[in-house]
């Protein structure tokens, strides 16, 4: 990740942690909310504007750059032992997913069948696993990097394949598909590489949007599943017709 990307990602993270909205920043800068969104998207704020935004957060520009450097040190992947520990306790896995999505402690115990005492124990365990830094009053600082991924073919990825993806493709009655599209074709390796690169860009954009929405109350956010997959494959109906 470039230094500029890192600075902007860190700034957005600070805004989320202090529950600042783009609308509030727009009022501070005396510009439209659309202008603020556009400048964040294009990473086009002047140093003067960045300094004004930092003032809202009680930060200096040097503080922001220092935090950006620390952001680079956040973990982007767990160890196999950490993944196994999450899998061994479904509520711990749930808590880990919730903090990754920016839930407050009070929202977790209100939304799920988890008592306050149990919730504190879960947060303490996540702190020991170095996924969060537990702060006073059950607040926390997320120690997971923006580009966090499960271990390829690791315990959690296998769990997702077995427990999530199969059920994801088999919706319950009256559960709508927001978007579903299957595309097949025969592609050169160059074209395959282009598709893979653009899918990765979409994944990164979706992750950033989710992260930015963390500042909103739970009631204003809908839990959405997005599955992207690509592999060499031919329907068995066609494969069985191949000339032996």
N, C-alpha and C positions, 0 to 999 in steps of 0.2 A: 504494500500500500504506500502511495506517495505521501510525503510530509504534509502537503496541502490537504489531501483527503483525510489524513489522520487528524489534523487540526479541526476540520469541519465536523468530523464524526465525534470528536471529543467535545466540541462545543454543543452539539445536539444532545449528547449524553448528559452534559451538565444542565441543559435546559429541562430535560426530562426528569432528572433527579430533583430539581427544585420546582417542578410542576409549572414551568413557564410555557405559555402557548405562543404560537406565531402571532396571534392577534395582539397579545401584550407587548411583544417585541416591536410590532408595527407601530403601536401607539408611542412607544419610547423613541423610535427613530423618526416618527412623524411621516410615515409612508404607509402605503396600502399593505394589507396582509398578503395579497397576491405578489407584491414586489418582494416581500420577505421570503416567500416560498421560492420564487424564481431565483433570488440571489443565493439561497442555500443550495438549490438544485445545481446552479451553474458555478457555485463556489466563487461568487463575484463580489463579495463585500469589500469595500475599501478598508484600510487599517483603522481609519477613524470610526467607521461603522462597527467594526469588530470590537473596538475598544468600548464603544457605547453599550454593546450587547454584554460584554464582560462586566461592565459596571452594574448591570441589572443583577448579575450573579455574585457581586462582591468579589470579582476577580480582576487581576491585571492581565495584560496581554502576556507578560512573562509567566504568570501562573498558568494560563491556558496552554502555552507551549510546553511547560513542564509537565502538565497533566497529559498532554498528547504523547510525550515521551514515555510516561508510565503506561499509557494505554497500549503501547507497542509491546509491553511486557506481559499483558494479560494472556491467559491460556486459550489456545485455539482448539485444543483436543485433550480429552481426559486420558488417563492411563487405563489399561484393561481392568486393573483392580478397582479403580473408581467406578467404572461402568458397572462392574459386577455388584458393587455395594449399592448402587442405585437400583439395580434390577431386583436385589434381594428384598427391598422394601418398597412396595408400590406407592405408599404415601410419600416416601422420600423422593421417588422419581417424579411424582406429581408436583411436589414443592419445588424441585429443581426446574421443571418446565415452567412453573408459574413465575419464579424469580427471573428466569430468562426472558419472559414476556412482560416483565415490569410490574407484576402485581404487588400491591402493598400487603403487609402482613395481615392487616384487618380484613382485607378483601379475600384472602385465602381462607381464613377460618370462618368467614361469613358465607362464602360460596360453597365450601366443601365440609364434609362431616369430620372436621378436625378441631379438637378443643384447643384453647389457648395454650395450655400446658404442653400438649402434644405438638402444637405448632412451634413453640419455642425450642423443643427438643429437635425437631426437624431442621429448623434454621441453624441451630448450634452444630448439627451434623454437617450441614452444607458449608458452614464456616470451616470446620475441620478438614473437609474435602477441598478447601480453597476455591470453592465456586463463588462464595460471597465473603465479604468482610462484615460481620455482624456489628451493628452500631447500637447505641442506647435507644430505648423505647421501641425495640423490635424493628428499627430501620436497618437497611443494609446497603452495602456498596457491591455492585456486581463485578466480579473478577473474570468474567468470560468475554473474550474478544468478539468483535462483530462478525468475524469470519469463522466462528466456532462450528466444528463439524464432529459427528460421531466417528469413531475409528472405522475405516473401511473394512467391511466383513467382520467387525468386532461384535461383542455381546449385544450392545444396544441396537446396532444396525440389523442384526439377525432377528432380534425381538420385534423391531418395527416391520420387517418383512413378513414375519409369521403372524403377528397379532394385529397389526395395523393395516398394512396394504391390502391384504385379502378382504378384510371387513370394509375397508374404504371403498373398494370396487363393488361392494354388495350393499347398497344403501337400505336403510329401514324403510318401511312403508311410509309414503308421503314425504320422504326426504328428497328435496329437489337437487338436481345437478345445476350449479351455476354456470358451468361450462364443461363440456366434454367433447373431445375431438380426437379421432384416431387417424393418423396419417401413415401411409406406407409408400415405399418406392424403392428404386434402385439408385444408389448414389455413389459417386466417386469418393475417394478418401478426402480430397480437398473439400468437397461439399459437406461431408460428415464433420470435418473439423470446424467448418463455419457454423453449422447447426449447434454443435457442442458449445462453441464459444458464446453464441447468442443465448442459449439456454442458461449458461452460467451467469451471463449478464442479467437475465431475468430473475434468477435465484437471488443474486445480490441486491437487486432493486426491491424485490419482495421483502427481503430481510430488513432492508433499511426502512421501508414503509411501516413494517410491523414495529420496528424499534421506535420510530417517530411517534406512532400512535400510542405508545406506552404511557404518554403523559395524560391521555384521556381516561375518564372513569370507566370501570369495567362495563357499566350499563351501555356505554356508547360504542363498545367494541364487540364484534361477533367472532366466535371461534371458527376459523376457516381452515380447511385442509387443502393443500396444493401438492399434487403428485406429478412429478416430471420424470419420465423414464425413456430411455433410448437404448436399443440393443439390436444386434443382428437377429432377425426373427422372420419366420414365414408361417402363416396359419397352417395347422396340421391338415386341414381340408385340402390345401394346395400341395403341401409337402407329400401327402400320400399318393398324389397323381404323378409324381416324378417318374421318369423312365428309369428302370432299374439298370 
